Amino acid sequence: MTAPPVPRHVAIIMDGNGRWAEERGLPRLEGHRAGAKTVRDITTYCRELGVRYLTLYAFSSENWGRPETEVSGLMQLLTDYLKDERATLLKNQIELATIGAVDKLPLVVRALLGAVKEATRGMSGMRLTLALSYGARDEIVRAVRAVAAEVKRGALAVDDIGPEHLEAHLDSAGTPDPDLLIRTSGELRVSNFMLWQIAYSELYVTPVAWPDFSRARLDEAFASYRGRQRRFGLTGAQVAPAGGARGGA
Ligand code: FPP
């Protein structure tokens, strides 16, 4: 299978805001503020390029443990973002979705999320999914509970449980798995992000901090993606019988 010119689903671990700020002698929140600008620009650019699904890791279930000022600052940035971006999302036909335990977010954020989701429901240009209060293990546990409940009420036999039953109860149900997972700021880990969904995603790590990530950097990531051969566990000859097979898993 040859990768299409632009990945259909791009997921991004937006890391490095704090270090970006600290390197400049600024409060960490200034890094998040700069990161929010990058969110706006990269979202618009993905839409322009024809990406169909963009998922951004904006706040993890573990991020609640950060200093209270940083958490409340991030919630304020999210509030401002939702207020300011509503018109742009509508104009660009972008549907807003979320994954994660959004019921844990402050009421004002939940209300805004609900309103923007409702206003953009069914828009077909691109789906922007924000991972908020998100942890993949938590998501999987909630899905397992839902499948167990189906078994308990007799709607599903244990021996009939397949991946599709788990998938149907993940927060991301209805969104295809990411084709490309980008992580900024150089760390070589996945940090509890979409553990089920990234089974066959291509990985791209850049040392660039999220506030400095740009359209040109996204072009570089997509160029790298275009050079990959996706084999989904098959052999190179199986997925590219006409030749040109490369190594890897
Ligand atoms: C990781 O950087 C980033 C976050 C925990 C928050 C990401 C938030 C934004 C990009 C802005 C708000 C979001 C939206 C959607 C408007 P880090 O703080 O862990 O960086 P560090 O590893 O350098 O400390």
Boltz pocket constraint, residues with backbone or C-beta under 6 A from the ligand:
constraints:
  - pocket:
      binder: B
      contacts: [[A, 14], [A, 15], [A, 16], [A, 17], [A, 18], [A, 19], [A, 20], [A, 32], [A, 33], [A, 35], [A, 36], [A, 39], [A, 57], [A, 58], [A, 59], [A, 60], [A, 63], [A, 74], [A, 77], [A, 78], [A, 81], [A, 130], [A, 185], [A, 210]]
      max_distance: 6.0
